[in-house]
Every structure is written in C-alpha cells, then in structure tokens.
Amino acid sequence: MGDQQMDRQLNIQTGGEQMGFNASMHEHRFEVTPYAWLDRLFKVHSLKGSGRLVDFGSGKGRLNFFAYHVFGTASAGVEVDPSLHEASLRNLKRFKGKPDIEFINGYAQDYEIQPDDRWFYFFNPFSDPVFMTVVDRILASAAENPREIEVILFYPAIEYTDFLERRTAFELIADIALPVEAEDPRERFLVYRLPRWD
C-alpha cells in the first residue's frame, strides 16, 4: 500500500516536505520514512510487551500513528519545528480511534525520559552531540527505572552507531535491510538493545 493510501486509511496527512526552517544547525531537515519500510521494520521486529515508543524528530506523526495502527503501541513524538508539531496535532484530531499518543514541541535534549519509555526511534534528526545527550538521558532513566530499552535507527549515521557500540552498553540485535529499490546501503534499520540491569 502506498503512502497516500495509508494516510487516507488512517485519516491523516503525513507526507510533504519541510514546512519551516531548521531551528538550529543541530537540527536536520524533515524527511518521512515510507510506510512500506516501516511495515518491513515491524514485520521483522515487532514492538512486543508494554512500554511506550518515542520518536525524536517526529514530524507529522507518521511513525506514532502507524505503530498504534499495527500494535496499539502508546507513543510520544518530539518535534522542534512548530509547524510540523501543529500538523501532528491536526492529525491526532483526525485519526480514527482514540490512541495513547502525545506530541511535544521542543528540543530532544530537553525531553524528560518517562519510566515507561521503552523504544526510541531516530531517523538522523539532529547532530551527533544532540544524539549523545539524548542517549545519555535514556541511560540515566534506565539506571533509575531498570527496564529493557531499544534504540531503533533508520539510515544510521556512522557517528550514531560508533557512539552506541563503543561508549554504551547497547548491543546490536537486528540489522534490517530494505528492498532492492533502496540503493544506498545506509537505507536500513538497526536495532540496539540495552539489557535490563536490576
């Protein structure tokens, strides 16, 4: 099913281009993950059990709505661009059903990790220093509230993966390649898991 068809099925509008300017040199431009690729991710790696998904750089909320559609997963979307945030709120009003989805307008590094936040999704939304700060906050939350945590990277930057593999206890548990039409070898999902330490 194409992106426009799925948007119509969910009664939302998540496509399009960047509507505003980047908030700073640390924020990257808005790009949408195609539904077909999210579908592949979720067929290979499902969001099982309890917990909440957090999408950093959530744009108009596509990942949040699709994860709820597929799994009923509660989620939060963190988006710095006010126009994209407003679009996600409009989508939340139009979405079929009453999802447990929250959209927050602000910087990722200011987001307070919640005890039930379990999955964290990144599509290269910001610079390496911001990513490292966010991961440090995730690790601090895991130390305070022990639980299994996963970081899901799409089109991963080498700096992101180096940081996770060399400077944290996260372990790579899945490397999900995309269909043949994806010509760039970085067009893949990597899933990292932080084991629960009690």
Backbone torsions as a table, in degrees:
resi	resn	phi	psi	omega
1	MET	NA	134.4	-178.6
2	GLY	-74.8	168.4	-177.8
3	ASP	-61.3	-45.3	-178.2
4	GLN	-66.2	-37.9	178.1
5	GLN	-63.2	-44.4	-179.3
6	MET	-67.3	-39.9	175.2
7	ASP	-57.5	-43.9	179.7
8	ARG	-63.6	-41.1	179.9
9	GLN	-62.0	-38.5	-178.9
10	LEU	-87.6	-6.8	-179.5
11	ASN	63.9	41.3	179.0
12	ILE	-133.1	171.5	176.1
13	GLN	-133.1	105.2	-174.9
14	THR	-118.2	-1.7	-179.1
15	GLY	-82.0	-171.1	176.3
16	GLY	104.8	-176.2	-176.8
17	GLU	-109.3	176.3	175.7
18	GLN	-54.4	130.6	-178.0
19	MET	-96.4	-26.6	-178.1
20	GLY	-126.9	-165.3	177.9
21	PHE	-97.0	155.5	175.9
22	ASN	-63.0	142.5	-177.6
23	ALA	-67.7	-29.5	179.8
24	SER	-162.9	176.8	178.1
25	MET	-68.2	-12.0	179.8
26	HIS	-85.5	-14.2	-177.6
27	GLU	-99.8	134.4	179.6
28	HIS	-95.5	163.9	-174.6
29	ARG	-71.5	157.1	-179.2
30	PHE	-68.7	125.7	172.4
31	GLU	-138.6	143.7	-176.8
32	VAL	-102.1	136.3	173.0
33	THR	-80.1	124.1	179.9
34	PRO	-58.0	143.5	178.6
35	TYR	-57.1	-38.9	-178.4
36	ALA	-59.4	-34.8	-179.7
37	TRP	-78.3	-36.5	174.6
38	LEU	-63.7	-38.4	178.3
39	ASP	-61.8	-42.1	178.1
40	ARG	-63.2	-44.9	177.3
41	LEU	-54.6	-49.9	-173.6
42	PHE	-74.2	-22.5	175.0
43	LYS	-74.6	-32.5	-180.0
44	VAL	-87.6	-36.6	-175.5
45	HIS	-134.4	96.6	-177.0
46	SER	-83.6	158.4	176.3
47	LEU	-93.3	87.9	-175.0
48	LYS	-94.7	147.1	174.7
49	GLY	85.7	-172.6	-177.0
50	SER	-87.7	161.7	179.6
51	GLY	133.1	172.6	-175.8
52	ARG	-121.9	143.5	176.9
53	LEU	-93.4	136.3	175.5
54	VAL	-120.9	123.6	177.5
55	ASP	-105.3	112.9	177.0
56	PHE	-88.3	120.8	-172.4
57	GLY	82.8	51.1	-169.4
58	SER	-76.3	-9.5	177.6
59	GLY	57.3	-122.9	-177.7
60	LYS	-95.2	5.8	172.6
61	GLY	94.9	13.5	-175.5
62	ARG	-53.7	-51.0	-177.5
63	LEU	-60.4	-42.8	-178.3
64	ASN	-60.5	-47.8	-178.5
65	PHE	-67.7	-39.4	-178.2
66	PHE	-69.3	-40.5	178.1
67	ALA	-62.8	-37.1	177.1
68	TYR	-68.6	-41.7	179.6
69	HIS	-60.4	-41.8	-175.3
70	VAL	-82.2	-45.3	-172.1
71	PHE	-116.9	-13.0	-171.9
72	GLY	74.8	23.3	-175.3
73	THR	-75.1	130.5	172.1
74	ALA	-69.5	150.2	-178.1
75	SER	-157.6	166.6	171.8
76	ALA	-131.4	144.5	174.6
77	GLY	-119.0	128.4	-179.8
78	VAL	-111.7	118.5	-175.6
79	GLU	-137.3	128.9	-177.7
80	VAL	-83.4	-28.3	-177.0
81	ASP	-77.2	117.7	-176.9
82	PRO	-60.7	-35.8	-178.4
83	SER	-69.7	-37.8	176.6
84	LEU	-68.6	-39.9	177.6
85	HIS	-59.8	-44.0	178.4
86	GLU	-61.9	-38.6	178.1
87	ALA	-63.8	-38.9	178.9
88	SER	-66.0	-36.8	178.0
89	LEU	-67.1	-38.4	175.7
90	ARG	-62.6	-41.7	178.5
91	ASN	-63.7	-37.7	-179.8
92	LEU	-62.6	-37.2	178.3
93	LYS	-68.9	-32.5	-175.4
94	ARG	-88.8	-22.2	-172.9
95	PHE	-58.7	140.3	179.4
96	LYS	-76.2	124.0	-179.0
97	GLY	106.5	179.9	179.5
98	LYS	-121.9	79.3	-174.1
99	PRO	-75.8	154.9	172.9
100	ASP	-90.1	75.5	-177.5
101	ILE	-128.4	134.3	179.3
102	GLU	-124.0	136.6	176.4
103	PHE	-116.6	131.8	-175.3
104	ILE	-121.3	130.0	176.2
105	ASN	-96.5	111.0	-179.7
106	GLY	172.1	179.1	179.6
107	TYR	-79.0	140.6	-179.2
108	ALA	-57.6	-40.2	-176.9
109	GLN	-69.2	-12.5	176.9
110	ASP	-96.3	-8.9	-179.2
111	TYR	-68.3	129.1	178.4
112	GLU	-87.6	114.3	-178.2
113	ILE	-63.3	129.9	-178.6
114	GLN	-92.0	152.6	-178.0
115	PRO	-59.8	-23.8	179.2
116	ASP	-97.3	2.2	175.5
117	ASP	-70.0	120.5	-173.3
118	ARG	-122.5	-37.7	-179.7
119	TRP	-113.9	135.3	-177.7
120	PHE	-127.4	121.0	-174.3
121	TYR	-109.1	134.2	179.6
122	PHE	-134.7	123.8	171.0
123	PHE	-113.4	67.9	-179.4
124	ASN	41.0	54.0	-173.9
125	PRO	-77.5	-17.3	-175.1
126	PHE	-158.1	178.5	-175.2
127	SER	-67.7	165.1	-179.4
128	ASP	-58.5	-44.9	179.6
129	PRO	-60.1	-36.5	178.0
130	VAL	-67.7	-43.9	177.9
131	PHE	-57.0	-45.4	-178.6
132	MET	-63.5	-40.0	178.1
133	THR	-63.0	-44.6	-179.5
134	VAL	-63.9	-44.6	179.4
135	VAL	-63.3	-40.1	176.5
136	ASP	-58.9	-38.2	178.0
137	ARG	-68.5	-37.2	176.4
138	ILE	-62.8	-45.3	179.8
139	LEU	-63.0	-39.4	178.0
140	ALA	-63.7	-39.4	178.3
141	SER	-65.6	-39.3	179.3
142	ALA	-66.1	-34.4	177.8
143	ALA	-69.2	-37.5	-178.6
144	GLU	-77.8	-38.0	179.7
145	ASN	-128.2	85.6	-173.9
146	PRO	-57.0	130.1	178.2
147	ARG	-167.3	161.2	174.7
148	GLU	-76.6	131.9	-176.7
149	ILE	-127.9	143.5	175.9
150	GLU	-127.1	140.7	172.7
151	VAL	-111.2	125.7	179.8
152	ILE	-112.2	121.1	179.8
153	LEU	-109.8	132.9	170.5
154	PHE	-112.5	137.6	-176.4
155	TYR	49.5	59.0	-169.3
156	PRO	-68.0	135.6	173.3
157	ALA	-76.2	142.4	-179.1
158	ILE	-60.0	-32.8	179.0
159	GLU	-66.4	-35.3	177.7
160	TYR	-65.1	-49.2	-175.8
161	THR	-68.0	-39.3	177.5
162	ASP	-59.6	-43.8	-179.5
163	PHE	-62.3	-48.1	-178.7
164	LEU	-62.3	-42.0	-173.9
165	GLU	-80.6	-29.8	-175.1
166	ARG	-100.9	-23.9	-171.7
167	ARG	-124.2	7.1	177.3
168	THR	-137.0	173.6	177.5
169	ALA	-89.8	5.3	177.6
170	PHE	-64.1	141.0	179.0
171	GLU	-120.9	137.2	177.1
172	LEU	-70.1	122.8	-179.6
173	ILE	-116.2	-15.0	179.2
174	ALA	-153.3	136.9	174.8
175	ASP	-126.1	104.0	-170.6
176	ILE	-107.3	104.9	178.4
177	ALA	-75.0	155.3	179.8
178	LEU	-97.0	170.6	-178.5
179	PRO	-58.5	170.0	-174.7
180	VAL	-54.9	-32.1	-176.2
181	GLU	-66.7	-13.3	177.0
182	ALA	-81.9	104.2	-172.7
183	GLU	-83.7	-26.6	-178.8
184	ASP	-84.5	124.0	-178.2
185	PRO	-62.2	-17.6	177.2
186	ARG	-79.8	-8.3	178.1
187	GLU	-78.6	82.4	-177.4
188	ARG	-157.1	164.8	174.1
189	PHE	-105.2	136.2	170.4
190	LEU	-117.6	133.6	179.0
191	VAL	-116.8	124.3	178.1
192	TYR	-112.5	138.8	-179.8
193	ARG	-120.0	137.3	171.8
194	LEU	-102.3	113.1	-179.8
195	PRO	-61.6	152.3	178.2
196	ARG	-73.8	127.7	177.6
197	TRP	-114.5	112.0	179.1
198	ASP	-107.5	NA	NA
